[in-house]
Amino acid sequence: MKKDLKNPEVALRVKSIYTSQGKDRQWVADLLNISVRKVYNIEKGDDEYTERDLELLRKALGIEGMPLKDEEVVPCEKRLLRLSETLAFGRFNEAKVYIEELSPILKIECCLPHLSWLYRLLRVDFLMSQGDIEEARKEMKFFEEKVNDMTVRHRYHYLHNKGRLYFRDFKHVEAAKLFEKSAKITEDNEGFLPIHRLRPIFNIGLCYTDSYHTTAAIAFLEDVKGKNSNSGIDFFDFKIDIALATNYTRSRVFKIARFLLNKSLDYAEGTNNEFHIGLVHYNFGHEYMHAKRCDEAIESQRKAQNYFETGSVYHSWSSFYEAYCTIEKGDYKTAKKILEESKYIYIDKDGNGINNMLIPYNHLIAFHNVHKGPSRPKDEDIDYMLNVSIPYFLSRHYKYLAIRAYELIIENYERRGQIAKAAHI
């Protein structure tokens, strides 16, 4: 009989399917009327299944249409690798098309675990990029007991995804270690694109950024930027520039931060991505806030809110910083009005914080009261900042807000002391 299949990988595919169905080599041998020894040789790559054999296996296993043949599997593998690349570069619309195309085949576990698992890991990546973190967490639980059975590519995406979840939980040290391991995998194995190594290194830079290690963050991010060989600016460059601008702002190198943000704004407007445009204005607001340019900070945050969905995390924080800078400016009446008007985006009808904004909202109220001066006792507001909001900000590495709150409390006590001294005299 003519042997139609010449790739021994087909045998491994068949084995993974019949074992997943609880069958063994004897069952395959009886079905195909061959010896168990021949089944074993086939699986070693020393012999081959025929097309007829495969059709018998399909029907017997009840998996009609599953990708057993090379011409069915290879295109899937290529599309998965393309999906991995599009996710790394942030081309999420394109990635969504691949996910939808591949889903009917690869979500079925008995169809080749090494492809099915890769699909699921890449889908987790996509879910996180779209902000669906809880669904991503659920999917990642599937892989907790699969680590020893993973291929190199599985392990890379698993470690990278897990690192991103740790990052979301403010576990920056643990996240950075996982990103380092995933980057190391790309160094030791062929088949990975340069972007696959640069992406986890970029995320290490984000870990340093979020934990306020600005010098280390800049070093990592500049290194990644120098090694991204694509011509022109792409989404990956955009992310790097935004992160670098954050660190240069914190280092008070405002000229470089502003240059990077202007470049980022050109890219965002060129792609007509409203969220990215809003993100740049949001970061401009931070840069102006650090530079003590309150009017421009307020204007930037108002622009940002026009591009963010009302009630989203970014919209909530943009409103927060608008009110914050208005207080710092000393326009208490306007700040109070902003807080009253935006309360619904912070607090739900049961008094719970939306997007974890209850403490930040209450902090703004306390910050507003203390900022107005020591004309009447503010012990309750000071206690709230000392015991609730400052520890909260420090736990999430919002060091600027925590430090400024401490400074304000000290200023308040100093003013009280001066008033008491003047009264005593």
QUIHUDA-V369333 format. One record per residue. N is the residue number from 0. PHI is phi in whole degrees, -180 to 180 (999 if undefined). PSI is psi in radians with two decimals (NA if undefined). D_FIRST is the distance of its C-alpha to the first C-alpha in Angstrom with 1 decimal. Layout:
n=(N N)
phi=(PHI PHI)
psi=(PSI PSI)
d_first=(D_FIRST D_FIRST)
This chain:
n=(0 1 2 3 4 5 6 7 8 9 10 11 12 13 14 15 16 17 18 19 20 21 22 23 24 25 26 27 28 29 30 31 32 33 34 35 36 37 38 39 40 41 42 43 44 45 46 47 48 49 50 51 52 53 54 55 56 57 58 59 60 61 62 63 64 65 66 67 68 69 70 71 72 73 74 75 76 77 78 79 80 81 82 83 84 85 86 87 88 89 90 91 92 93 94 95 96 97 98 99 100 101 102 103 104 105 106 107 108 109 110 111 112 113 114 115 116 117 118 119 120 121 122 123 124 125 126 127 128 129 130 131 132 133 134 135 136 137 138 139 140 141 142 143 144 145 146 147 148 149 150 151 152 153 154 155 156 157 158 159 160 161 162 163 164 165 166 167 168 169 170 171 172 173 174 175 176 177 178 179 180 181 182 183 184 185 186 187 188 189 190 191 192 193 194 195 196 197 198 199 200 201 202 203 204 205 206 207 208 209 210 211 212 213 214 215 216 217 218 219 220 221 222 223 224 225 226 227 228 229 230 231 232 233 234 235 236 237 238 239 240 241 242 243 244 245 246 247 248 249 250 251 252 253 254 255 256 257 258 259 260 261 262 263 264 265 266 267 268 269 270 271 272 273 274 275 276 277 278 279 280 281 282 283 284 285 286 287 288 289 290 291 292 293 294 295 296 297 298 299 300 301 302 303 304 305 306 307 308 309 310 311 312 313 314 315 316 317 318 319 320 321 322 323 324 325 326 327 328 329 330 331 332 333 334 335 336 337 338 339 340 341 342 343 344 345 346 347 348 349 350 351 352 353 354 355 356 357 358 359 360 361 362 363 364 365 366 367 368 369 370 371 372 373 374 375 376 377 378 379 380 381 382 383 384 385 386 387 388 389 390 391 392 393 394 395 396 397 398 399 400 401 402 403 404 405 406 407 408 409 410 411 412 413 414 415 416 417 418 419 420 421 422 423 424)
phi=(999 -65 -93 -84 -114 -115 -98 -62 -59 -60 -62 -65 -63 -60 -60 -63 -77 -70 -70 -66 -93 80 -98 -133 -63 -62 -64 -65 -62 -65 -64 -93 59 -130 -81 -62 -61 -68 -59 -62 -64 -60 -70 -82 93 -88 -145 -137 -79 -96 -61 -63 -57 -65 -64 -62 -65 -56 -67 -67 -89 68 -124 -55 93 -71 -77 -95 -95 -55 -67 -91 -83 -56 -60 -64 -61 -65 -68 -65 -65 -67 -61 -59 -68 -65 -66 -62 -89 78 -91 -74 -64 -66 -61 -61 -63 -62 -61 -68 -66 -84 -55 -59 -90 -87 -78 -85 -65 -74 -84 53 -53 -67 -83 -60 -66 -63 -58 -66 -66 -70 -66 -60 -56 -65 -58 -67 -66 -96 85 -89 -71 -65 -65 -63 -61 -61 -64 -66 -61 -59 -91 -60 -105 -108 -56 -68 -101 -82 -79 -59 -67 -56 -63 -58 -70 -62 -64 -66 -62 -64 -61 -66 -69 -61 -59 -62 -93 64 -96 -71 -66 -64 -63 -61 -64 -70 -62 -64 -65 -68 -64 -63 -60 -70 -75 -92 -136 -80 99 -99 -79 -54 -63 -70 -83 -68 -62 -65 -66 -57 -68 -63 -58 -68 -62 -65 -63 -67 -97 65 -93 -66 -63 -65 -61 -62 -61 -64 -68 -66 -64 -64 -61 -70 -98 -78 -88 -66 -77 75 -103 -124 -62 -64 -60 -58 -63 -62 -64 -63 -66 -63 -59 -60 -72 -68 -63 -66 -85 63 -99 -69 -62 -69 -58 -67 -61 -65 -70 -63 -65 -66 -65 -59 -65 -63 -69 -67 -91 58 -94 -63 -62 -67 -62 -61 -63 -66 -63 -60 -73 -60 -59 -66 -62 -67 -63 -65 -85 63 -106 -63 -60 -70 -64 -63 -61 -65 -68 -66 -63 -59 -63 -67 -105 -93 -69 -58 93 -74 -60 -66 -64 -62 -71 -64 -64 -58 -70 -62 -65 -59 -70 -66 -66 -60 -70 92 -92 -67 -64 -66 -61 -63 -65 -61 -64 -67 -72 -99 -57 -66 -88 -105 -125 -86 -66 -93 84 -92 -76 -87 56 59 -99 -62 -66 -57 -65 -66 -64 -60 -64 -65 -61 -61 -66 -72 -64 -67 122 -91 -68 -144 -57 -125 -60 -64 -69 -65 -61 -63 -65 -67 -100 -123 -74 -64 -59 -63 -65 -65 -66 -106 64 -87 -67 -59 -66 -65 -64 -64 -65 -60 -59 -65 -63 -63 -59 -64 -66 -64 -65 -61 -63 -65 -66 -65 -65 -64 -67 -69 -65)
psi=(2.43 2.36 1.91 -0.36 2.19 -0.03 2.04 -0.27 -0.48 -0.70 -0.71 -0.60 -0.83 -0.77 -0.78 -0.56 -0.83 -0.56 -0.61 -0.36 0.09 0.31 2.95 -3.10 -0.63 -0.67 -0.75 -0.74 -0.76 -0.71 -0.76 -0.04 0.80 3.02 2.74 -0.59 -0.70 -0.66 -0.77 -0.76 -0.67 -0.78 -0.40 -0.21 0.15 -0.21 3.11 2.68 2.65 2.98 -0.67 -0.73 -0.77 -0.69 -0.70 -0.77 -0.72 -0.90 -0.73 -0.60 -0.12 0.59 0.79 2.24 -0.09 2.62 1.52 -0.43 2.65 -0.74 -0.28 -0.63 -0.79 -0.78 -0.61 -0.77 -0.75 -0.70 -0.60 -0.75 -0.65 -0.68 -0.76 -0.72 -0.77 -0.62 -0.74 -0.65 -0.03 0.40 1.34 -0.53 -0.74 -0.72 -0.68 -0.67 -0.79 -0.75 -0.76 -0.65 -0.72 -0.37 -0.82 -0.54 -0.89 -0.19 -0.18 2.09 -0.60 -0.23 1.57 1.55 -0.65 -0.50 -0.75 -0.76 -0.73 -0.72 -0.81 -0.68 -0.68 -0.57 -0.65 -0.78 -0.81 -0.75 -0.75 -0.63 -0.43 0.05 0.13 1.25 -0.70 -0.71 -0.66 -0.73 -0.75 -0.77 -0.68 -0.45 -0.54 -0.58 -0.07 -0.57 0.20 0.01 -0.74 -0.33 0.10 2.61 3.03 -0.75 -0.70 -0.85 -0.68 -0.90 -0.60 -0.87 -0.70 -0.79 -0.77 -0.68 -0.71 -0.62 -0.70 -0.72 -0.74 -0.51 0.22 0.39 1.27 -0.61 -0.82 -0.70 -0.79 -0.65 -0.69 -0.68 -0.67 -0.72 -0.72 -0.65 -0.67 -0.61 -0.69 -0.44 -0.62 -0.10 2.46 2.91 -0.11 2.48 2.76 -0.63 -0.50 -0.49 -0.67 -0.58 -0.89 -0.56 -0.70 -0.74 -0.51 -0.73 -0.66 -0.62 -0.78 -0.62 -0.86 -0.49 0.23 0.46 1.32 -0.68 -0.81 -0.69 -0.81 -0.71 -0.82 -0.80 -0.70 -0.63 -0.78 -0.76 -0.68 -0.41 -0.13 1.82 0.05 2.50 2.49 -3.02 2.35 -3.04 -0.63 -0.75 -0.72 -0.82 -0.73 -0.80 -0.69 -0.79 -0.73 -0.74 -0.69 -0.79 -0.66 -0.58 -0.83 -0.50 0.03 0.51 1.28 -0.54 -0.79 -0.72 -0.78 -0.66 -0.80 -0.68 -0.66 -0.70 -0.70 -0.66 -0.70 -0.76 -0.82 -0.76 -0.57 -0.57 -0.12 0.63 1.91 -0.70 -0.76 -0.64 -0.80 -0.68 -0.69 -0.79 -0.65 -0.77 -0.57 -0.71 -0.70 -0.74 -0.79 -0.61 -0.80 -0.53 0.07 0.55 1.36 -0.75 -0.78 -0.58 -0.77 -0.78 -0.73 -0.72 -0.60 -0.69 -0.76 -0.73 -0.45 -0.36 -0.26 2.55 2.26 2.29 -0.18 2.90 -0.82 -0.66 -0.72 -0.81 -0.56 -0.73 -0.67 -0.87 -0.51 -0.83 -0.72 -0.84 -0.53 -0.66 -0.82 -0.55 -0.35 0.17 1.30 -0.61 -0.81 -0.70 -0.76 -0.67 -0.74 -0.75 -0.71 -0.72 -0.54 0.11 -0.61 -0.38 -0.13 -0.66 2.32 -3.13 -0.36 0.08 0.20 2.68 2.32 2.34 0.59 0.61 0.10 -0.88 -0.82 -0.69 -0.82 -0.54 -0.73 -0.70 -0.81 -0.75 -0.73 -0.83 -0.76 -0.62 -0.51 -0.36 3.00 0.58 -0.43 2.80 2.40 0.51 -0.67 -0.74 -0.71 -0.74 -0.68 -0.78 -0.77 -0.71 -0.30 -1.13 -0.69 -0.83 -0.64 -0.84 -0.70 -0.66 -0.42 0.17 0.50 1.18 -0.59 -0.81 -0.70 -0.81 -0.76 -0.62 -0.75 -0.79 -0.74 -0.70 -0.76 -0.78 -0.71 -0.77 -0.66 -0.73 -0.69 -0.75 -0.70 -0.71 -0.74 -0.68 -0.73 -0.70 -0.63 -0.69 NA)
d_first=(0.0 3.8 6.3 9.1 11.8 13.6 16.8 17.5 20.1 17.6 17.4 21.2 21.4 19.4 21.7 24.8 24.0 23.2 26.2 28.4 27.7 28.9 25.5 24.4 21.4 21.9 21.6 18.3 17.0 18.4 17.0 13.3 14.0 13.5 16.4 19.0 18.7 15.1 16.4 19.3 17.3 15.4 18.8 20.2 17.7 16.4 12.8 11.0 10.3 7.6 9.5 9.4 10.7 13.4 14.5 15.0 17.0 18.9 20.1 20.8 22.8 24.5 24.0 22.6 23.1 23.4 22.2 19.1 17.5 19.1 20.3 22.2 23.6 24.8 27.2 28.6 29.3 31.0 33.1 34.2 35.3 37.2 38.7 39.9 41.5 43.2 44.7 46.1 47.8 49.1 47.4 47.3 46.9 43.7 42.6 43.2 40.8 38.0 38.8 38.7 35.5 33.7 35.4 33.2 30.1 31.5 34.2 31.7 31.6 28.2 26.7 26.4 29.8 30.2 30.2 32.1 34.8 35.3 35.7 38.3 40.2 40.4 41.6 44.3 45.3 45.7 47.6 50.1 50.6 51.5 53.9 52.0 52.6 52.6 49.1 48.0 49.5 47.7 44.3 45.1 45.9 42.2 41.5 44.4 42.3 39.1 40.6 39.0 35.5 36.0 34.5 37.0 36.9 37.4 40.3 41.9 42.1 43.1 46.0 47.0 47.1 48.9 51.4 52.1 52.8 55.2 56.8 57.4 59.1 61.4 59.9 59.9 59.8 56.7 55.0 55.7 54.2 50.9 50.9 51.5 48.5 46.2 47.6 47.0 43.3 43.0 44.8 42.6 39.2 37.6 36.2 39.4 41.6 45.3 46.3 44.5 46.9 49.9 49.6 50.3 53.0 54.6 54.5 56.3 58.9 59.2 59.8 62.7 63.9 64.1 65.8 68.3 67.4 67.9 68.0 64.7 63.2 64.3 62.9 59.5 59.4 60.8 58.2 55.4 57.0 57.2 53.6 52.3 51.4 50.8 53.2 55.8 56.2 53.5 53.4 53.0 56.0 57.9 57.3 58.4 61.5 62.5 62.1 64.0 66.8 67.2 67.7 70.1 72.0 72.5 73.5 76.0 74.6 74.9 74.7 71.2 70.2 71.6 69.8 66.4 67.1 68.1 64.9 62.9 64.9 64.0 60.3 60.6 62.5 60.2 57.2 59.5 58.3 61.2 60.4 60.3 63.5 65.1 63.8 65.5 68.8 68.6 68.3 71.1 73.2 72.5 73.5 76.8 77.4 77.2 79.5 82.0 81.7 81.8 82.3 79.2 77.2 78.1 77.3 73.9 73.1 74.2 71.9 69.0 69.6 69.2 65.5 64.7 63.9 67.0 66.5 63.7 64.2 65.0 67.4 69.2 69.6 70.7 73.4 74.3 74.9 76.9 79.2 79.3 80.4 82.9 84.5 84.6 86.3 88.9 88.3 88.4 89.1 86.0 83.9 85.1 84.3 80.7 80.2 81.5 79.4 76.2 76.6 74.1 71.3 72.2 73.2 71.7 73.9 73.8 75.0 71.7 70.6 68.0 65.5 67.4 70.5 73.1 74.4 74.3 76.2 78.8 79.1 80.0 82.8 84.1 83.7 85.6 88.5 88.9 88.6 91.6 93.9 95.9 98.3 97.4 95.5 91.7 91.0 88.5 86.5 86.8 85.6 82.6 81.6 82.2 80.5 77.8 76.8 77.2 75.1 72.5 72.4 72.3 69.3 67.4 68.7 70.9 73.4 75.3 76.2 77.1 79.3 81.1 81.8 83.4 85.4 86.7 87.8 89.7 91.3 92.3 93.9 95.7 97.1 98.2 100.0 101.7 102.9 104.2 105.9 107.6 108.7 110.2 112.1)
